[in-house]
Structure formats: C-alpha cells, structure tokens
Amino acid sequence: MAGKKGSKASSGETLEIDREAYERLEEARGEDESFSEVIKRCVRPRQTAEEILRTMRRAAVSPSTLRSIEESASRRRRNAHQTKE
C-alpha cells in the first residue's frame, strides 16, 4: 500500500498534503482501502440548511427531551448574560 502515496486518482487529479495529514490518512486506512475511499468515508458532503431542516422535521423528539433542551439553552443564556455584566 505504500506505493499509493502521490499516485493519481482515476480522474487524473493529484492532491498535495503535508506529512501529518498523510500519516493520519495512512492510520485511518483499512488494509485494502485507497486514500480516496478513506476520504469519502471520513469526510461527509456538507448539507444545505434545507436538508438539515428536512432531517430535523423527520426526527421524533420526545416532549421531555425538548424540555431538557430548552432548560439547557435557558441556563446557557442566563450564564452568558451574567458574565457580560
């Protein structure tokens, strides 16, 4: 697998990375996995705000979980307000 370093992707593109990034990729790579496969597995495409909202609408959240979230957010707001004074 060491021979894959610096090799061209099937599209003909090359990617230059520093030593630390290379070592992290190498560590994350499975036995028969290419660097492209590691990147695709580890780096997810960004979601649009619309996609995130659609996912959130489908999520089933219990009333007690919603109360806990609101209580936590209220505490954070109070704490943030107190530190500014």
Backbone hydrogen bonds, N-H to C=O, Kabsch-Sander energy under -0.5 kcal/mol:
donor,donor_aa,acceptor,acceptor_aa,energy
4,K,1,M,-1.9
5,K,2,A,-1.3
7,S,4,K,-2.3
9,A,13,E,-2.3
12,G,9,A,-2.3
17,I,15,L,-0.6
22,Y,18,D,-2.2
23,E,19,R,-2.6
24,R,20,E,-2.2
25,L,21,A,-2.4
26,E,22,Y,-2.8
27,E,23,E,-2.3
28,A,24,R,-2.1
29,R,25,L,-1.5
33,E,30,G,-1.4
38,V,34,S,-2.0
39,I,35,F,-2.6
40,K,36,S,-2.4
41,R,37,E,-2.0
42,C,38,V,-2.5
43,V,39,I,-2.9
44,R,42,C,-0.7
52,I,48,T,-2.2
53,L,49,A,-2.6
54,R,50,E,-2.3
55,T,51,E,-2.1
56,M,52,I,-2.5
57,R,53,L,-2.4
58,R,54,R,-1.3
59,A,55,T,-1.0
61,V,59,A,-0.8
66,L,62,S,-2.2
67,R,63,P,-2.4
68,S,64,S,-2.1
69,I,65,T,-2.4
70,E,66,L,-2.4
71,E,67,R,-2.7
72,S,68,S,-2.4
73,A,69,I,-2.6
74,S,70,E,-2.6
75,R,71,E,-2.3
76,R,72,S,-2.3
77,R,73,A,-2.5
78,R,74,S,-2.6
79,N,75,R,-2.9
80,A,76,R,-2.6
81,H,77,R,-2.3
82,Q,78,R,-2.4
83,T,79,N,-1.8
84,K,80,A,-0.9
85,E,81,H,-0.7
85,E,82,Q,-0.6
